[in-house]
Amino acid sequence: DAKTTQPPSMDCAEGRAANLPCNHSTISGNEYVYWYRQIHSQGPQYIIHGLKNNETNEMASLIITEDRKSSTLILPHATLRDTAVYYCIVRPYSGAGSYQLTFGKGTKLSVIP
Amino acid sequence: GAVVSQHPSWVICKSGTSVKIECRSLDFQATTMFWYRQFPKQSLMLMATSNEGSKATYEQGVEKDKFLINHASLTLSTLTVTSAHPEDSSFYICSARPLAGGNHEQFFGPGTRLTVL
């Protein structure tokens, strides 16, 4: 079972920031937060991951709360090509289950012109 | 980033036939490959985990005799859907974990859409 909760859908105006929340209140100390997205009829694409510090890469920023029970993925300037289902996943860095990704239902982000 | 390919990208077959789907890591060696299934408007469900040279580990509820997995080399894993039936119609996606690299890395293929008539 997925250990995360996400809103089923969100809309965002093109050019604006998209903020996608994720609740992972039962996250363990050795578990990372990962974000993937899946554009329609394609395989998932890695976006970003983090443990407790905020992270930023060329695609997005990841803000993790201090208690690590929730996080927000930020797409700073959403484009139509960012329309996809976004999955927030927690998994341990090492040990049992560290290789598997358990996908929940994700958030369907629709970027509107 | 690393590239994972799947072949075919789509296939239509008659009920009762077997279908083989290939998953290849094109520019890296993969110790572990994963097979997922995704029904329309649903999330990805892990079917099995395969390690090169050893038997695959299947998730609960997945029939190992129906979904045959072979991970013969560090760059190729195959999934064979035996005696396919319409209920096996789905989007099958593989992913690969590099031999060299951190635990964070896992790359997905583009998926194979199977339609069983």
gemmi code that builds the backbone of each chain (N, CA, C; Angstrom):
import gemmi

chains = {
    "A": [
        ("ASP", (0.830, -1.187, 0.000), (0.000, 0.000, 0.000), (0.875, 1.252, 0.000)),
        ("ALA", (0.406, 2.268, -0.755), (1.130, 3.524, -0.780), (1.057, 4.164, 0.596)),
        ("LYS", (2.135, 4.823, 0.992), (2.180, 5.475, 2.287), (1.975, 6.969, 2.147)),
        ("THR", (1.463, 7.388, 1.044), (1.290, 8.822, 0.792), (-0.144, 9.127, 0.414)),
        ("THR", (-0.534, 10.370, 0.650), (-1.850, 10.861, 0.274), (-1.687, 12.123, -0.547)),
        ("GLN", (-2.325, 12.135, -1.700), (-2.252, 13.295, -2.577), (-3.661, 13.666, -3.052)),
        ("PRO", (-3.891, 14.943, -3.363), (-5.189, 15.287, -3.950), (-5.307, 14.637, -5.324)),
        ("PRO", (-6.490, 14.202, -5.699), (-6.634, 13.489, -6.970), (-6.364, 14.354, -8.192)),
        ("SER", (-6.652, 15.644, -8.108), (-6.448, 16.479, -9.277), (-6.199, 17.928, -8.875)),
        ("MET", (-5.525, 18.642, -9.780), (-5.254, 20.069, -9.593), (-5.168, 20.726, -10.955)),
        ("ASP", (-5.530, 21.993, -11.002), (-5.348, 22.797, -12.204), (-4.327, 23.877, -11.926)),
        ("CYS", (-3.628, 24.284, -12.970), (-2.647, 25.352, -12.833), (-2.624, 26.137, -14.146)),
        ("ALA", (-2.580, 27.434, -14.045), (-2.486, 28.259, -15.246), (-1.078, 28.201, -15.807)),
        ("GLU", (-1.006, 28.158, -17.110), (0.299, 28.123, -17.782), (1.144, 29.321, -17.365)),
        ("GLY", (2.415, 29.047, -17.047), (3.321, 30.116, -16.635), (3.350, 30.374, -15.144)),
        ("ARG", (2.358, 29.864, -14.436), (2.326, 30.034, -12.990), (3.011, 28.849, -12.316)),
        ("ALA", (3.286, 29.021, -11.031), (3.887, 27.926, -10.271), (2.814, 26.898, -9.907)),
        ("ALA", (3.177, 25.651, -10.048), (2.297, 24.561, -9.628), (2.849, 23.992, -8.335)),
        ("ASN", (2.006, 23.956, -7.312), (2.417, 23.448, -6.004), (1.611, 22.193, -5.693)),
        ("LEU", (2.283, 21.075, -5.705), (1.595, 19.799, -5.500), (1.921, 19.246, -4.109)),
        ("PRO", (0.904, 19.112, -3.262), (1.154, 18.652, -1.897), (1.127, 17.129, -1.784)),
        ("CYS", (1.787, 16.655, -0.749), (1.798, 15.217, -0.468), (1.898, 15.031, 1.048)),
        ("ASN", (1.053, 14.174, 1.548), (1.078, 13.862, 2.967), (1.702, 12.489, 3.170)),
        ("HIS", (2.703, 12.422, 4.027), (3.349, 11.135, 4.348), (3.612, 11.091, 5.837)),
        ("SER", (2.540, 11.115, 6.596), (2.636, 11.275, 8.049), (3.284, 10.091, 8.756)),
        ("THR", (3.346, 8.937, 8.100), (3.940, 7.751, 8.744), (5.344, 7.472, 8.237)),
        ("ILE", (5.967, 8.443, 7.626), (7.296, 8.246, 7.063), (8.295, 7.875, 8.148)),
        ("SER", (9.189, 6.956, 7.823), (10.201, 6.534, 8.785), (11.488, 7.333, 8.585)),
        ("GLY", (12.376, 7.225, 9.577), (13.587, 8.021, 9.550), (14.503, 7.747, 8.372)),
        ("ASN", (14.475, 6.524, 7.861), (15.377, 6.182, 6.759), (14.692, 6.233, 5.401)),
        ("GLU", (13.521, 6.795, 5.348), (12.778, 6.854, 4.088), (12.909, 8.211, 3.417)),
        ("TYR", (13.149, 8.125, 2.124), (13.225, 9.312, 1.296), (11.870, 9.587, 0.649)),
        ("VAL", (11.697, 10.807, 0.229), (10.513, 11.203, -0.539), (10.929, 11.355, -2.000)),
        ("TYR", (10.242, 10.650, -2.861), (10.508, 10.707, -4.290), (9.281, 11.254, -5.021)),
        ("TRP", (9.564, 11.943, -6.111), (8.475, 12.389, -6.988), (8.762, 11.909, -8.405)),
        ("TYR", (7.749, 11.303, -8.982), (7.778, 10.897, -10.382), (6.550, 11.485, -11.052)),
        ("ARG", (6.595, 11.569, -12.362), (5.399, 11.950, -13.092), (5.224, 11.035, -14.298)),
        ("GLN", (3.977, 10.920, -14.718), (3.662, 10.070, -15.846), (2.769, 10.837, -16.808)),
        ("ILE", (3.341, 11.147, -17.936), (2.570, 11.757, -19.011), (1.764, 10.648, -19.671)),
        ("HIS", (0.601, 10.984, -20.150), (-0.334, 9.997, -20.660), (0.317, 8.983, -21.601)),
        ("SER", (0.103, 7.704, -21.283), (0.575, 6.585, -22.116), (2.095, 6.520, -22.247)),
        ("GLN", (2.795, 7.021, -21.244), (4.251, 6.899, -21.217), (4.683, 6.290, -19.890)),
        ("GLY", (5.955, 5.894, -19.797), (6.476, 5.418, -18.525), (6.740, 6.574, -17.584)),
        ("PRO", (6.793, 6.305, -16.291), (7.061, 7.366, -15.314), (8.435, 7.994, -15.516)),
        ("GLN", (8.535, 9.240, -15.138), (9.774, 10.000, -15.264), (10.160, 10.511, -13.881)),
        ("TYR", (11.402, 10.288, -13.492), (11.903, 10.779, -12.205), (11.964, 12.300, -12.224)),
        ("ILE", (11.551, 12.908, -11.104), (11.637, 14.360, -11.000), (12.687, 14.766, -9.977)),
        ("ILE", (12.513, 14.309, -8.744), (13.366, 14.793, -7.674), (13.179, 13.895, -6.461)),
        ("HIS", (14.113, 13.914, -5.533), (13.935, 13.211, -4.272), (14.632, 13.983, -3.156)),
        ("GLY", (14.249, 13.678, -1.912), (14.874, 14.341, -0.777), (14.655, 13.567, 0.495)),
        ("LEU", (15.458, 13.870, 1.492), (15.333, 13.213, 2.795), (14.719, 14.167, 3.808)),
        ("LYS", (15.375, 15.287, 4.056), (14.820, 16.254, 4.994), (15.102, 17.693, 4.585)),
        ("ASN", (16.123, 17.881, 3.788), (16.411, 19.230, 3.314), (15.638, 19.518, 2.038)),
        ("ASN", (15.377, 20.784, 1.807), (14.750, 21.156, 0.549), (15.725, 20.910, -0.601)),
        ("GLU", (15.189, 20.509, -1.726), (16.004, 20.187, -2.870), (15.499, 20.931, -4.096)),
        ("THR", (16.420, 21.223, -4.997), (16.061, 21.878, -6.251), (16.908, 21.309, -7.370)),
        ("ASN", (16.269, 21.069, -8.500), (17.009, 20.710, -9.699), (16.405, 21.466, -10.883)),
        ("GLU", (16.803, 21.085, -12.071), (16.366, 21.825, -13.258), (14.876, 21.653, -13.536)),
        ("MET", (14.270, 20.656, -12.945), (12.850, 20.416, -13.200), (11.948, 21.038, -12.147)),
        ("ALA", (12.362, 20.935, -10.879), (11.436, 21.295, -9.812), (12.167, 21.550, -8.508)),
        ("SER", (11.383, 21.997, -7.522), (11.872, 22.124, -6.155), (11.022, 21.249, -5.258)),
        ("LEU", (11.653, 20.733, -4.219), (10.962, 19.884, -3.253), (11.121, 20.513, -1.881)),
        ("ILE", (9.994, 20.815, -1.270), (9.987, 21.396, 0.070), (9.448, 20.340, 1.027)),
        ("ILE", (10.252, 19.978, 2.007), (9.848, 18.971, 2.998), (9.699, 19.675, 4.336)),
        ("THR", (8.588, 19.448, 5.005), (8.371, 20.098, 6.303), (9.369, 19.575, 7.325)),
        ("GLU", (9.546, 20.348, 8.365), (10.560, 19.995, 9.361), (10.271, 18.649, 10.019)),
        ("ASP", (8.990, 18.352, 10.241), (8.641, 17.057, 10.837), (8.593, 15.942, 9.806)),
        ("ARG", (8.827, 16.286, 8.544), (8.872, 15.335, 7.417), (7.550, 14.630, 7.161)),
        ("LYS", (6.472, 15.127, 7.705), (5.198, 14.455, 7.502), (4.489, 14.900, 6.236)),
        ("SER", (5.005, 15.882, 5.586), (4.423, 16.304, 4.318), (5.472, 17.002, 3.471)),
        ("SER", (5.172, 17.118, 2.194), (6.092, 17.787, 1.288), (5.297, 18.437, 0.163)),
        ("THR", (5.960, 19.326, -0.551), (5.347, 20.000, -1.685), (6.316, 20.007, -2.850)),
        ("LEU", (5.838, 19.578, -3.974), (6.617, 19.667, -5.215), (6.222, 20.956, -5.905)),
        ("ILE", (7.211, 21.724, -6.302), (6.943, 22.995, -6.954), (7.519, 22.994, -8.368)),
        ("LEU", (6.632, 23.195, -9.330), (7.070, 23.438, -10.702), (6.989, 24.944, -10.887)),
        ("PRO", (8.114, 25.637, -10.989), (8.095, 27.100, -10.885), (7.329, 27.820, -11.996)),
        ("HIS", (7.390, 27.304, -13.187), (6.704, 27.941, -14.322), (6.072, 26.835, -15.173)),
        ("ALA", (4.876, 26.451, -14.813), (4.252, 25.300, -15.465), (3.979, 25.572, -16.939)),
        ("THR", (4.229, 24.563, -17.760), (3.904, 24.624, -19.182), (2.900, 23.531, -19.502)),
        ("LEU", (2.344, 23.600, -20.695), (1.355, 22.592, -21.086), (1.954, 21.190, -21.056)),
        ("ARG", (3.267, 21.097, -21.295), (3.919, 19.792, -21.299), (4.063, 19.205, -19.892)),
        ("ASP", (3.779, 20.002, -18.894), (3.822, 19.492, -17.523), (2.519, 18.814, -17.121)),
        ("THR", (1.529, 18.818, -17.990), (0.282, 18.111, -17.702), (0.586, 16.616, -17.600)),
        ("ALA", (0.307, 16.042, -16.436), (0.677, 14.652, -16.168), (0.092, 14.242, -14.824)),
        ("VAL", (0.256, 12.974, -14.490), (-0.055, 12.496, -13.142), (1.249, 12.493, -12.352)),
        ("TYR", (1.228, 13.124, -11.204), (2.418, 13.257, -10.371), (2.289, 12.338, -9.159)),
        ("TYR", (3.303, 11.521, -8.971), (3.301, 10.544, -7.887), (4.335, 10.913, -6.828)),
        ("CYS", (3.894, 10.925, -5.597), (4.759, 11.124, -4.444), (4.951, 9.750, -3.800)),
        ("ILE", (6.190, 9.336, -3.608), (6.481, 7.989, -3.123), (7.514, 8.086, -2.019)),
        ("VAL", (7.331, 7.302, -0.965), (8.357, 7.203, 0.065), (8.948, 5.801, 0.042)),
        ("ARG", (10.233, 5.712, 0.174), (10.867, 4.405, 0.242), (12.191, 4.533, 0.993)),
        ("PRO", (12.633, 3.443, 1.620), (13.906, 3.510, 2.345), (15.083, 3.590, 1.393)),
        ("TYR", (16.159, 4.181, 1.865), (17.364, 4.299, 1.048), (18.043, 2.952, 0.889)),
        ("SER", (18.011, 2.142, 1.924), (18.701, 0.858, 1.856), (17.906, -0.171, 2.631)),
        ("GLY", (18.292, -1.405, 2.469), (17.621, -2.475, 3.187), (16.372, -2.952, 2.471)),
        ("ALA", (15.550, -3.678, 3.185), (14.355, -4.281, 2.603), (13.442, -3.214, 2.013)),
        ("GLY", (13.015, -3.451, 0.790), (12.098, -2.533, 0.130), (12.740, -1.311, -0.473)),
        ("SER", (14.063, -1.241, -0.419), (14.704, -0.007, -0.876), (14.693, 0.130, -2.381)),
        ("TYR", (14.467, -0.982, -3.097), (14.494, -0.878, -4.548), (13.103, -0.694, -5.132)),
        ("GLN", (12.087, -1.000, -4.370), (10.755, -0.979, -4.938), (10.096, 0.380, -4.796)),
        ("LEU", (9.366, 0.751, -5.814), (8.568, 1.969, -5.790), (7.104, 1.570, -5.744)),
        ("THR", (6.408, 1.997, -4.714), (4.986, 1.704, -4.590), (4.209, 2.950, -4.986)),
        ("PHE", (3.517, 2.850, -6.103), (2.786, 4.003, -6.630), (1.385, 4.075, -6.024)),
        ("GLY", (1.037, 5.258, -5.567), (-0.337, 5.522, -5.157), (-1.122, 6.019, -6.344)),
        ("LYS", (-2.183, 6.754, -6.069), (-3.036, 7.223, -7.158), (-2.541, 8.525, -7.779)),
        ("GLY", (-1.689, 9.235, -7.072), (-1.103, 10.431, -7.635), (-2.075, 11.589, -7.781)),
        ("THR", (-1.528, 12.699, -8.277), (-2.318, 13.902, -8.559), (-2.270, 14.169, -10.048)),
        ("LYS", (-3.418, 14.272, -10.643), (-3.469, 14.627, -12.068), (-3.415, 16.145, -12.167)),
        ("LEU", (-2.298, 16.650, -12.670), (-2.122, 18.087, -12.853), (-2.498, 18.459, -14.279)),
        ("SER", (-3.402, 19.388, -14.393), (-3.783, 19.911, -15.710), (-3.312, 21.354, -15.794)),
        ("VAL", (-2.428, 21.615, -16.750), (-1.959, 22.984, -16.969), (-2.837, 23.600, -18.047)),
        ("ILE", (-3.433, 24.722, -17.692), (-4.440, 25.325, -18.553), (-3.852, 26.537, -19.266)),
        ("PRO", (-4.077, 26.656, -20.578), (-3.525, 27.797, -21.327), (-4.060, 29.130, -20.812)),
    ],
    "B": [
        ("GLY", (19.821, 11.356, -19.158), (19.724, 10.227, -18.263), (19.772, 8.903, -18.995)),
        ("ALA", (19.805, 7.826, -18.245), (19.867, 6.495, -18.830), (18.564, 6.156, -19.547)),
        ("VAL", (18.687, 5.305, -20.576), (17.540, 4.990, -21.427), (17.159, 3.527, -21.289)),
        ("VAL", (15.876, 3.314, -21.120), (15.312, 1.969, -21.095), (14.305, 1.879, -22.231)),
        ("SER", (14.433, 0.839, -23.039), (13.505, 0.668, -24.150), (12.636, -0.551, -23.923)),
        ("GLN", (11.478, -0.565, -24.545), (10.593, -1.714, -24.524), (10.158, -2.026, -25.950)),
        ("HIS", (10.017, -3.323, -26.188), (9.560, -3.748, -27.504), (8.628, -4.931, -27.369)),
        ("PRO", (7.490, -4.922, -28.008), (6.999, -3.837, -28.855), (6.382, -2.711, -28.028)),
        ("SER", (6.058, -1.614, -28.650), (5.397, -0.524, -27.941), (3.908, -0.813, -27.799)),
        ("TRP", (3.385, -1.592, -28.723), (2.001, -2.028, -28.604), (1.839, -3.359, -29.340)),
        ("VAL", (0.902, -4.144, -28.888), (0.661, -5.443, -29.522), (-0.807, -5.813, -29.333)),
        ("ILE", (-1.372, -6.370, -30.391), (-2.729, -6.898, -30.363), (-2.645, -8.385, -30.677)),
        ("CYS", (-3.264, -9.185, -29.857), (-3.185, -10.631, -30.077), (-4.535, -11.277, -29.822)),
        ("LYS", (-4.660, -12.503, -30.294), (-5.886, -13.266, -30.078), (-5.828, -13.956, -28.718)),
        ("SER", (-6.972, -14.175, -28.150), (-7.065, -14.865, -26.879), (-6.454, -16.257, -26.991)),
        ("GLY", (-5.651, -16.623, -26.014), (-5.014, -17.922, -26.001), (-3.584, -17.938, -26.495)),
        ("THR", (-3.169, -16.885, -27.120), (-1.789, -16.824, -27.603), (-0.879, -16.254, -26.532)),
        ("SER", (0.419, -16.407, -26.744), (1.408, -15.882, -25.811), (2.102, -14.676, -26.426)),
        ("VAL", (2.440, -13.742, -25.589), (3.069, -12.504, -26.041), (4.329, -12.245, -25.223)),
        ("LYS", (5.416, -11.929, -25.909), (6.667, -11.619, -25.225), (6.968, -10.134, -25.338)),
        ("ILE", (7.300, -9.540, -24.201), (7.660, -8.122, -24.158), (9.109, -8.023, -23.682)),
        ("GLU", (9.904, -7.242, -24.395), (11.312, -7.083, -24.038), (11.553, -5.736, -23.361)),
        ("CYS", (12.434, -5.751, -22.393), (12.857, -4.534, -21.705), (14.384, -4.492, -21.754)),
        ("ARG", (14.923, -3.444, -22.331), (16.372, -3.327, -22.470), (16.904, -2.036, -21.864)),
        ("SER", (17.995, -2.150, -21.138), (18.718, -0.955, -20.713), (19.759, -0.677, -21.790)),
        ("LEU", (19.673, 0.475, -22.424), (20.452, 0.727, -23.628), (21.884, 1.184, -23.349)),
        ("ASP", (22.090, 1.921, -22.294), (23.424, 2.468, -22.067), (23.925, 2.215, -20.656)),
        ("PHE", (23.362, 1.205, -20.015), (23.859, 0.836, -18.697), (23.479, -0.609, -18.423)),
        ("GLN", (24.153, -1.184, -17.466), (23.839, -2.543, -17.038), (22.924, -2.483, -15.823)),
        ("ALA", (21.951, -3.359, -15.809), (20.945, -3.322, -14.745), (20.977, -4.604, -13.929)),
        ("THR", (21.208, -4.458, -12.641), (21.167, -5.624, -11.772), (19.735, -6.081, -11.545)),
        ("THR", (18.846, -5.157, -11.469), (17.466, -5.452, -11.137), (16.540, -4.747, -12.113)),
        ("MET", (15.553, -5.474, -12.566), (14.508, -4.883, -13.396), (13.153, -5.192, -12.766)),
        ("PHE", (12.252, -4.270, -12.926), (10.922, -4.397, -12.349), (9.881, -4.377, -13.457)),
        ("TRP", (8.830, -5.151, -13.265), (7.710, -5.147, -14.205), (6.449, -4.665, -13.501)),
        ("TYR", (5.793, -3.697, -14.134), (4.571, -3.124, -13.609), (3.445, -3.333, -14.618)),
        ("ARG", (2.232, -3.272, -14.099), (1.046, -3.334, -14.950), (0.165, -2.151, -14.567)),
        ("GLN", (-0.440, -1.542, -15.564), (-1.289, -0.392, -15.298), (-2.570, -0.509, -16.114)),
        ("PHE", (-3.700, -0.643, -15.422), (-4.989, -0.670, -16.077), (-5.461, 0.764, -16.277)),
        ("PRO", (-6.385, 0.975, -17.210), (-6.834, 2.332, -17.525), (-7.281, 3.101, -16.295)),
        ("LYS", (-6.781, 4.304, -16.180), (-7.140, 5.234, -15.110), (-6.754, 4.721, -13.733)),
        ("GLN", (-5.833, 3.793, -13.687), (-5.338, 3.306, -12.404), (-3.831, 3.534, -12.312)),
        ("SER", (-3.306, 3.303, -11.128), (-1.885, 3.515, -10.916), (-1.086, 2.283, -11.334)),
        ("LEU", (0.217, 2.420, -11.314), (1.079, 1.291, -11.633), (1.077, 0.300, -10.476)),
        ("MET", (1.000, -0.970, -10.821), (1.054, -2.020, -9.816), (2.269, -2.897, -10.111)),
        ("LEU", (3.138, -3.046, -9.131), (4.312, -3.877, -9.312), (3.887, -5.333, -9.448)),
        ("MET", (4.394, -5.985, -10.511), (4.089, -7.393, -10.726), (5.207, -8.278, -10.178)),
        ("ALA", (6.440, -7.914, -10.529), (7.556, -8.772, -10.160), (8.861, -8.009, -10.232)),
        ("THR", (9.820, -8.553, -9.524), (11.179, -8.024, -9.509), (12.101, -9.105, -10.032)),
        ("SER", (12.929, -8.759, -11.004), (13.835, -9.774, -11.549), (15.277, -9.326, -11.397)),
        ("ASN", (16.095, -10.263, -11.011), (17.532, -10.041, -10.897), (18.250, -10.929, -11.897)),
        ("GLU", (19.263, -10.394, -12.524), (19.989, -11.114, -13.554), (20.505, -12.446, -13.040)),
        ("GLY", (20.161, -13.489, -13.755), (20.662, -14.817, -13.420), (19.910, -15.547, -12.335)),
        ("SER", (18.850, -14.986, -11.831), (18.088, -15.670, -10.783), (16.594, -15.567, -11.073)),
        ("LYS", (15.829, -16.324, -10.324), (14.385, -16.333, -10.545), (13.757, -15.028, -10.085)),
        ("ALA", (12.708, -14.671, -10.767), (12.011, -13.435, -10.412), (11.207, -13.621, -9.130)),
        ("THR", (11.008, -12.536, -8.439), (10.166, -12.510, -7.244), (8.852, -11.852, -7.620)),
        ("TYR", (7.755, -12.586, -7.439), (6.453, -12.090, -7.853), (5.690, -11.506, -6.669)),
        ("GLU", (4.924, -10.483, -6.953), (4.067, -9.895, -5.918), (2.860, -10.809, -5.680)),
        ("GLN", (2.298, -10.638, -4.525), (1.148, -11.461, -4.169), (0.022, -11.266, -5.178)),
        ("GLY", (-0.541, -12.382, -5.610), (-1.646, -12.321, -6.555), (-1.237, -12.373, -8.011)),
        ("VAL", (0.046, -12.329, -8.290), (0.527, -12.407, -9.668), (0.957, -13.837, -9.954)),
        ("GLU", (0.370, -14.439, -10.975), (0.653, -15.841, -11.285), (1.983, -15.967, -12.012)),
        ("LYS", (2.935, -16.625, -11.402), (4.244, -16.756, -12.012), (4.233, -17.643, -13.249)),
        ("ASP", (3.285, -18.579, -13.318), (3.227, -19.451, -14.489), (2.552, -18.770, -15.673)),
        ("LYS", (1.850, -17.699, -15.388), (1.191, -16.967, -16.470), (2.078, -15.834, -16.982)),
        ("PHE", (2.777, -15.218, -16.086), (3.666, -14.110, -16.436), (5.110, -14.568, -16.220)),
        ("LEU", (5.693, -15.096, -17.292), (7.046, -15.640, -17.205), (8.064, -14.527, -17.408)),
        ("ILE", (8.978, -14.432, -16.483), (10.007, -13.403, -16.556), (11.371, -14.052, -16.662)),
        ("ASN", (12.146, -13.569, -17.624), (13.513, -14.043, -17.822), (14.444, -12.852, -17.857)),
        ("HIS", (15.454, -12.883, -17.003), (16.432, -11.783, -16.942), (17.786, -12.397, -17.282)),
        ("ALA", (17.961, -12.649, -18.575), (19.096, -13.445, -19.028), (20.416, -12.695, -19.036)),
        ("SER", (20.366, -11.395, -19.119), (21.607, -10.625, -19.150), (21.421, -9.336, -18.369)),
        ("LEU", (22.482, -8.595, -18.215), (22.427, -7.357, -17.448), (21.774, -6.211, -18.217)),
        ("THR", (21.353, -6.483, -19.451), (20.704, -5.428, -20.222), (19.346, -5.844, -20.783)),
        ("LEU", (18.900, -7.048, -20.461), (17.663, -7.519, -21.063), (16.836, -8.342, -20.087)),
        ("SER", (15.568, -7.981, -19.977), (14.595, -8.789, -19.252), (13.382, -8.942, -20.147)),
        ("THR", (12.778, -10.114, -20.122), (11.589, -10.328, -20.928), (10.433, -10.784, -20.053)),
        ("LEU", (9.246, -10.332, -20.435), (8.003, -10.745, -19.782), (7.158, -11.433, -20.835)),
        ("THR", (6.800, -12.666, -20.587), (5.940, -13.400, -21.500), (4.589, -13.621, -20.845)),
        ("VAL", (3.561, -13.116, -21.477), (2.193, -13.335, -21.010), (1.697, -14.580, -21.735)),
        ("THR", (1.542, -15.671, -21.003), (1.162, -16.926, -21.620), (-0.352, -17.071, -21.653)),
        ("SER", (-0.848, -17.659, -22.734), (-2.282, -17.883, -22.898), (-3.066, -16.624, -22.507)),
        ("ALA", (-2.771, -15.571, -23.204), (-3.363, -14.274, -22.859), (-4.880, -14.277, -23.053)),
        ("HIS", (-5.544, -13.572, -22.175), (-6.990, -13.411, -22.256), (-7.346, -11.930, -22.199)),
        ("PRO", (-8.547, -11.565, -22.590), (-8.894, -10.128, -22.606), (-8.615, -9.396, -21.296)),
        ("GLU", (-8.744, -10.078, -20.187), (-8.498, -9.413, -18.902), (-7.018, -9.093, -18.680)),
        ("ASP", (-6.148, -9.649, -19.523), (-4.715, -9.330, -19.438), (-4.376, -8.065, -20.212)),
        ("SER", (-5.343, -7.540, -20.931), (-5.116, -6.297, -21.664), (-4.764, -5.201, -20.665)),
        ("SER", (-3.626, -4.574, -20.916), (-3.131, -3.587, -19.960), (-1.913, -2.891, -20.551)),
        ("PHE", (-1.402, -1.944, -19.791), (-0.175, -1.238, -20.140), (0.924, -1.816, -19.255)),
        ("TYR", (1.923, -2.433, -19.868), (2.999, -3.069, -19.119), (4.253, -2.200, -19.204)),
        ("ILE", (4.805, -1.904, -18.038), (5.947, -0.995, -17.969), (7.071, -1.668, -17.195)),
        ("CYS", (8.279, -1.526, -17.708), (9.426, -2.053, -16.971), (10.280, -0.897, -16.466)),
        ("SER", (11.064, -1.171, -15.462), (12.061, -0.212, -15.008), (13.338, -0.970, -14.685)),
        ("ALA", (14.446, -0.248, -14.679), (15.743, -0.886, -14.461), (16.563, -0.081, -13.478)),
        ("ARG", (17.236, -0.821, -12.603), (18.109, -0.198, -11.620), (19.551, -0.436, -12.052)),
        ("PRO", (20.335, 0.619, -12.226), (21.709, 0.450, -12.715), (22.592, -0.350, -11.777)),
        ("LEU", (23.508, -1.103, -12.401), (24.507, -1.831, -11.634), (25.407, -0.866, -10.885)),
        ("ALA", (25.802, 0.176, -11.577), (26.650, 1.202, -10.986), (25.804, 2.418, -10.701)),
        ("GLY", (25.829, 2.864, -9.509), (25.016, 4.025, -9.190), (24.406, 3.899, -7.816)),
        ("GLY", (23.829, 4.957, -7.363), (23.263, 4.949, -6.029), (21.916, 4.265, -5.967)),
        ("ASN", (21.436, 4.088, -4.783), (20.153, 3.429, -4.592), (18.977, 4.244, -5.088)),
        ("HIS", (19.228, 5.500, -5.430), (18.122, 6.353, -5.830), (17.701, 6.156, -7.272)),
        ("GLU", (18.540, 5.541, -8.034), (18.292, 5.551, -9.467), (17.456, 4.368, -9.929)),
        ("GLN", (16.446, 4.662, -10.706), (15.616, 3.649, -11.349), (14.997, 4.326, -12.567)),
        ("PHE", (15.160, 3.693, -13.707), (14.724, 4.305, -14.962), (13.630, 3.466, -15.601)),
        ("PHE", (12.625, 4.125, -16.113), (11.456, 3.443, -16.654), (11.471, 3.389, -18.173)),
        ("GLY", (10.924, 2.308, -18.688), (10.703, 2.195, -20.118), (9.442, 2.935, -20.519)),
        ("PRO", (9.192, 3.034, -21.818), (8.033, 3.781, -22.315), (6.725, 3.017, -22.225)),
        ("GLY", (6.797, 1.738, -21.896), (5.582, 0.942, -21.763), (5.205, 0.194, -23.027)),
        ("THR", (4.450, -0.881, -22.833), (3.913, -1.696, -23.927), (2.423, -1.867, -23.691)),
        ("ARG", (1.656, -1.487, -24.672), (0.201, -1.627, -24.530), (-0.222, -2.948, -25.178)),
        ("LEU", (-0.776, -3.817, -24.360), (-1.240, -5.128, -24.821), (-2.761, -5.129, -24.895)),
        ("THR", (-3.251, -5.511, -26.049), (-4.693, -5.671, -26.229), (-4.958, -7.108, -26.670)),
        ("VAL", (-5.751, -7.816, -25.898), (-6.083, -9.197, -26.201), (-7.531, -9.258, -26.668)),
        ("LEU", (-7.711, -9.763, -27.863), (-9.065, -9.786, -28.435), (-9.814, -11.057, -28.052)),
    ],
}
model = gemmi.Model(1)
for chain_id, residues in chains.items():
    chain = gemmi.Chain(chain_id)
    for i, (resn, *xyz) in enumerate(residues, 1):
        res = gemmi.Residue()
        res.name, res.seqid = resn, gemmi.SeqId(i, " ")
        for name, pos in zip(("N", "CA", "C"), xyz):
            atom = gemmi.Atom()
            atom.name, atom.element = name, gemmi.Element(name[0])
            atom.pos, atom.b_iso = gemmi.Position(*pos), 0.0
            res.add_atom(atom)
        chain.add_residue(res)
    model.add_chain(chain)
structure = gemmi.Structure()
structure.add_model(model)
structure.setup_entities()
